[in-house]
Every structure is written in C-alpha cells, then in structure tokens.
Amino acid sequence: MFPSNPLTKPCNRICQILMNIKKRPNHKIYIQVLRRMSPEQRLLKAFELSQFSRELFLHGLCKRFPDLPDDVIKKIYLERLNKCHNRNY
C-alpha cells in the first residue's frame, strides 16, 4: 500500500500541485537577495517582518472591533499572541 506519510499519497500530491496555482515570478530574485544578505541583515529583516506582522494584526483587531476601548483590544491582542506562541522551546 502507501507509506505512512500522508504527503506521499497520490491525492495529497495532486492537491499540493493544484493548490500551488499562484505564480511567483519574483521568488528567485527574493531568494537571491536573501542569500546576498549577511546573517545580521537577515536577522534584522526577520525582526522587522515580525514587528510588521504584529502591527498589522493589531490594526486588524482595531478594524474588527472599532467600538472596544484600547485596553480591551490590547488584552485581546496579547491573549491571541499568547495562543500563537511556539511552546516547543
């Protein structure tokens, strides 16, 4: 039969191929830029992207709950961030 890894089953491979319909014309350039960066630059970029995603998440909460006061939104924000925290460390 099939190996135990679900990604090797034919239906999952077909789904992966079908789900990857989005073209990524700049992906190769993106990888080249990352490879040219120093480790320090890549780490700083990761911090910058992480901060940007947190700000975007907070902005989304403010848009979703426009009537809530700031302290309640901050509480929701911190609770949801805590749920996303990787506890494997």
TAQUI-V284687 format. One record per backbone hydrogen bond with DSSP energy under -0.5 kcal/mol. CO is the residue of the C=O (numbers start at 1). NH is the residue of the N-H. If there is no record, write none. Layout:
CO:NH + CO:NH
//
This chain:
4:6 + 5:8 + 6:9 + 9:13 + 10:14 + 11:15 + 12:16 + 13:17 + 14:18 + 15:19 + 16:20 + 19:21 + 24:27 + 26:30 + 27:31 + 28:32 + 29:33 + 30:34 + 31:35 + 32:36 + 33:37 + 34:37 + 38:42 + 39:43 + 40:44 + 41:45 + 42:46 + 43:47 + 44:48 + 45:49 + 46:50 + 47:51 + 48:52 + 49:53 + 50:54 + 51:55 + 52:56 + 53:57 + 54:58 + 55:59 + 56:60 + 57:61 + 58:62 + 59:63 + 60:64 + 61:65 + 63:66 + 65:68 + 69:72 + 69:73 + 70:74 + 71:75 + 72:76 + 73:77 + 74:78 + 75:79 + 76:80 + 77:81 + 78:82 + 79:83 + 80:84 + 81:85 + 82:85 + 85:87 + 86:89
//
